[in-house]
């Protein structure tokens, strides 16, 4: 049989479904509805005369015929994608849409400062930003890359540093400290109100402290548990409790006197922010340019 133009497009759809094993996520990547994608696949299967996909309510898998088709078209399509991406580098203004999954702190303190320059330099590039502190599989989620602190980047990803290491401090509002006193030692926190930090994997974070050769980890008390850093900072600023935070994220509030750092000599250093992406995927030009710009401007140091 001879392939027509729509069949070629549908083969690209087939590859997206194979990557995500999910029609909804593949549709998000392709910019088409789930129903339109399903209709296109059924049409392709009818024209080919074989079933390519096993569909259930919970999963999508390839049939034996689908596996055979994948083995024969994956590499040619990858080469086409790479060729188009190479041509994009010759454009006066590189174009393309990139999807990023990032921490709230990364969005506020790393991306926000560079966005005006990025948009001025590359007006044809687009960024689709998902801000969450939950641990998300960027491949399954249809993202081009994610940004997390270095210690939480999945091991099977390529990672590039985007910031200097981060200093973590305890801080409270003047009103809170006037009312409840200033802790002189980390163990004093056991009699204070603290904001509990919920990690992306649902664990409650144990506050870490370092002073010379001494190290401590504490399960601090607190009636408030939050998985969003910006909300936690707002709670602390209004005097609800003490917060454990990345110092760059509260520097402006400290400078204005709205928060005070305590236990400064016990501050702990942690890995800086890193961007990560699958090793098997060609890096889109706009994403490469964004990485270069963040490293150039270094809003959180480098």
N, C-alpha and C positions, 0 to 999 in steps of 0.2 A: 504493500500500500504506500501511497505517497503522502507525506506529511504536509499539512497546511500551516499557515502562520499561527493559528490558534493552538494547534497541537504543540508547537515549539514553546509557546507561552505556558501551556498546561504542564509540560515537562518541568519547567521552572517551578511551577506550583507544587508538583510532585516532590521535588527536592526540598522545598521548604517544609512540607508536611513531614518528610522523612527526618529532617533535622529536629523538629519540635515534637514529633509524634503526637500532635495535637492540632486540630483544625483551627481552633480559636487563635492560638498563638501564631500559627503560620499565617492566618489572615491578618493579624496585627502587623507582622513583618512586611507582608505584601501590600497592605493598604486596601484589602477587599473584605467583604463580609464572609462569615463562616458559611452561610447558605450558598453564596456565589462560588466559593471555593469547592464546596461539596458537589455542586452541580457541574463544575468544570471537570472534576475528577471522574465523575460518573460518565460524562461525555467522552473523556479520553479512554476510559476502560471499554466503553461500547465500541469505539472506533478501532481499538486494538484487538478487541475480542477476547480479552483476558482480564481477570480481576487482579489489581495491583495492591490493594489495601484491604486489610481486615479491620472493620470498624466495630467497636462496641461502645457502650455508654461511657466507659472509663479509659479506653486506650485505643490507639491506632498502631497497627503493626503492618509490616510488609509481608505479602504473600511470597511464595517462591519465585513467581514471575516478577514481582516487584523488586525482590533482591537482585535478580538478574538484570533488570532494567537499570537499577541504581549502579551496579558494577560497571555498566557500559557508558552511562551518561554523566556520572559525577565529575570525572576528570575533565572532559571537554567543557562542561559548564563552568567549572572552576577556572579554566584557562580563559574563557570568554570574560568572566568577571574580572580577572586580573588584567586582561587587555584593556577593558573599559576603564578600569581604575588607573592604569598607566596613562591613558589619554587624558584623564581628568587632571593630571598634574601639569598638563600643558595649557589648561584654561587660565585666562587672566584672573578669574575668580572661581576657584574650585567649588563644585556644587555637590550636594548630597545631604542626606538626612541620617543622623546618628542617634541611636537610643542609648541612654546612660542610666544606670541604677546607682545612686549615690547616697551616702550618709547625709543627714540634715546638716551636720557641721561642715561637710565638704561642699555642699551646695551654697551655704551662707558665706563661708570664709575662704574657700578655694576657687569656686567657679564664679560667684557673683562679681568679685573684683576684676576678673579677666574678660567677662562677657562684653562690656562696651568695646574693648579693643578687638576682640574676636569678630564681632558683628561688623565693625568698620573695615577690617581687613578682608573678611570673607562674607560679603553680603548674600551670596547665593547658597551658603551652608545653613542647615537647620539642625536644631538640637531638640530631641524629645527627652525630657528629664523626668525620671521617677525618683522621688525622694523618700527613702525608707531606711530605718535602722534594722529591719528584719534581714536575716541572711537569705539571699535570693540567688538561685542558680541562674546566672546571666544567660547561659545558653538556652535552658528551658524557657526562660522568660522572654526570649527574643531580643535581648539587649546586645549591643556591640561591645560594651565594656561596663565595668563597675568600679567604684572608688570606695575603698575601705582603709582602715588602719592596717599597717603592714602585718601585724600578727594575726589578722583574721582573713587574709587573702587565701583562697583555695590553692592547694599545692600543685594542682594540674594546670594552672594558668601561668601565662607570661605576665610579669608585674614590672611596673616602672615607678620609681619613687617620684612623688610630686611635691613633697614638703620635707622640711627638716624634722628630726625627731621631736615629739611633743612632750612638753612638761605638764604634768597633771597635778592640780592643786585643790585644796579645800578652801571654800570661800563662803561667806555669809553676809547678809546685809548689816549695816550699822545698827539698825533697830533690833535685829535678832541677837547680835553680839552684846548689845547693851542689856538686853533682857536676860539672856541665858549664860553670858560669860564667854570668854575666849579659851578654847582648848589649848593646853600647853604641850600635850603629848597625844599621839593618835589614840591611845586607849581611853583618853577623856571623852572621845566621841561616843563611847558606849552609854554615856548619860546625856547625850544631846539628841535633838531631832535631826535626822538626816534624810535626804532624798535617795531612796533606793533606785538603783539603775538596773533596768531589765535589758539583758543582752539580746542580740538577734536570735539566739537559739533558745530564748525564754529563761535562761539562767539569771539569777540575781548576782550582780557583780560584787566581788569582795574588794573593798578599797585597798589599794597597794601604796606602801610607803617605803622610802629609802633614806637612810642617813648614814653616810660612810659605809661601813660594813654591815650595818643593821638593816634588816628588811622585815616588814610586817604586812600581813594581809588580814583585814578585819571584815567581819560581817556586821555592818553597822545597823543600829535600830532606825526605824522610820515608818511612819504610817502612810507615806506617799511613795508609790512605785511608778516610775515613768520610763518609757522606751524612746522618748524624744528629747534630745539634748536642749533644743531651744526652749521647750516648755519647762524643762527642769530649771534652766537659768532664770526664766521669768518667775517661777515659784520662789527661788532663793532671793531674787531681787526684792520681792514683796515681803520677805521676812518669814516665809513658811518654815524653812529649815536650812541646814547647811548643804552645800552641793560639792560634789567631786567632779571637776571639769577640766577640760583642756585649757591651759592658760591663754592661748591666743584667742579662744572663743569668748573670754570674759574680760579681755584686756581693756576695752573701751569702758566697760562698767566700772572696773577698778580705777581707771584714770579719773572718772567722774565722781568717784566716791560712793557709788551705789552698791558696790560690793567690796569687801575687804578679804584679802588672802590671809589665811591662818595656817599654822603649822608649816610655814614656808621652808624651814630647814629639813622637812621631811618629804618635800616634793619628789615625785617619781617621774622618771623619763620613760617614754614608750615610743614604739616605732611610729614614724610619720605616715602620712597618707600615701597610698599607692593606687595607681590605676591598673586594672588587670583585664585580660581578655583571652579568649581561647587561642592556643598555639596553632591550631590548624586553620584558623580563619585569616584571610588577607585583611590587613589593617586598612579601613577606609581612609581616604586622603583627609577629609575633614577631621577625623579623629586624630590622625597623626599631627595635623596642624594645631589642634587644640592642646595636645600633650606638649608640643614644642613651645606653645605660647605660655602655658602654665609654668613650665620650667624656666622660660625667659623672664617672666614677670615675678615669679616666686612670691606670691602673696603671703605664704606661711614660711618663707625661708626655704633653703635647699642645701 
